[in-house]
Amino acid sequence: MAEGNRFSEELAAFYEATHDHGDIGDESFYLDAAASAAGPVLEGACGTGRLYLELLRNGVDADGFDISPAMLDILREKAASEGLTPTVWEADLRAVDADRSYALALVPYNSMCNLQRVDDQLAALEAFHDVLEAGGRLLFDVYVPRYDVIAESFGEWQAVREVEYEGTTLRGRSRADIADQVSQTYRTEQELLDADGEVVACDEFALSHLPPQQVELLARQSPFDQWSVQGGFDGEPLADGDGIQVWELRK
Ligand SMILES: C[S@@+](CC[C@H](N)C(=O)[O-])C[C@H]1O[C@@H](n2cnc3c(N)ncnc32)[C@H](O)[C@@H]1O
């Protein structure tokens, strides 16, 4: 299996520092879906637990997995500090590796874009289908690729922010760039710099755009029986101008 997009310890800390406030607009959508699920819930690519821990806080019977041990370490530390008992493990979206079945699976916040090849994307849909109960649902959101954003911001360093890491203040920044014009994959680089401007940590991730036509073709090719998409988290149809596709695939 190909290497996945794993966060280093330093960049996991940066992710947590920049996402520790929780809600980025998706929380009530996923929480409502999880709270009304007729059985256990699984979050794929749960990261540092931005949503996963919110599920536990609300009494949802939820498991999670992620490919980055450094992200899971932060999740476990936060859970311990709140007296929560997480059930999370290291696994790939293409394999899942769960030992029970679920009424609902979630893959929030563009995490499906970590899969670049059609085989990888289909393998993930098949893996989730395998661990869902009959009638179970897979929910995930991915951004709508925008040519204007690609043209304007690709190649430029963005969002210099500070993070405390092991007693030192570091500045974080990220840059997206085309990796392969033909396959329409891209890479993001994330760097942490010290006070002298020296790079002390960097991660590079390979990602893919997932326009709605491609997701629909993947759904058609997958073992799921039904699928639908909405634009954003308010239940409206996907329409021109929307920034987020929210997909539901039903077994
Ligand atoms: C944008 S973060 C989202 C984390 C979390 N779901 C959230 O909403 O804050 C993407 C996550 O995907 C994980 N990831 C990347 N590739 C993966 C793969 N192939 N299988 C499982 N997790 C993966 C990363 O480690 C990271 O935690």
PDBQT file of the ligand as one rigid body, heavy atoms in Angstrom, charges set to zero:
ROOT
HETATM    1  C1  LIG A 301      -7.566  17.769   7.624  1.00  0.00    +0.000 C 
HETATM    2  S1  LIG A 301      -7.129  16.560   8.835  1.00  0.00    +0.000 S 
HETATM    3  C2  LIG A 301      -8.748  16.230   9.485  1.00  0.00    +0.000 C 
HETATM    4  C3  LIG A 301      -8.726  15.709  10.898  1.00  0.00    +0.000 C 
HETATM    5  C4  LIG A 301     -10.084  15.657  11.583  1.00  0.00    +0.000 C 
HETATM    6  N1  LIG A 301     -11.018  14.774  10.886  1.00  0.00    +0.000 N 
HETATM    7  C5  LIG A 301     -10.697  17.034  11.700  1.00  0.00    +0.000 C 
HETATM    8  O1  LIG A 301     -11.756  17.255  11.121  1.00  0.00    +0.000 OA
HETATM    9  O2  LIG A 301     -10.105  17.892  12.358  1.00  0.00    +0.000 OA
HETATM   10  C6  LIG A 301      -6.787  15.138   7.804  1.00  0.00    +0.000 C 
HETATM   11  C7  LIG A 301      -6.422  13.895   8.579  1.00  0.00    +0.000 C 
HETATM   12  O3  LIG A 301      -6.331  12.812   7.640  1.00  0.00    +0.000 OA
HETATM   13  C8  LIG A 301      -5.330  11.933   8.085  1.00  0.00    +0.000 C 
HETATM   14  N2  LIG A 301      -4.971  11.076   6.947  1.00  0.00    +0.000 N 
HETATM   15  C9  LIG A 301      -4.278  11.425   5.830  1.00  0.00    +0.000 A 
HETATM   16  N3  LIG A 301      -4.208  10.390   4.982  1.00  0.00    +0.000 NA
HETATM   17  C10 LIG A 301      -4.877   9.365   5.574  1.00  0.00    +0.000 A 
HETATM   18  C11 LIG A 301      -5.145   8.030   5.191  1.00  0.00    +0.000 A 
HETATM   19  N4  LIG A 301      -4.732   7.536   4.002  1.00  0.00    +0.000 N 
HETATM   20  N5  LIG A 301      -5.814   7.237   6.045  1.00  0.00    +0.000 NA
HETATM   21  C12 LIG A 301      -6.224   7.714   7.250  1.00  0.00    +0.000 A 
HETATM   22  N6  LIG A 301      -6.015   8.979   7.674  1.00  0.00    +0.000 NA
HETATM   23  C13 LIG A 301      -5.350   9.792   6.829  1.00  0.00    +0.000 A 
HETATM   24  C14 LIG A 301      -4.244  12.840   8.612  1.00  0.00    +0.000 C 
HETATM   25  O4  LIG A 301      -3.370  12.175   9.484  1.00  0.00    +0.000 OA
HETATM   26  C15 LIG A 301      -5.086  13.920   9.305  1.00  0.00    +0.000 C 
HETATM   27  O5  LIG A 301      -5.290  13.615  10.655  1.00  0.00    +0.000 OA
ENDROOT
TORSDOF 0
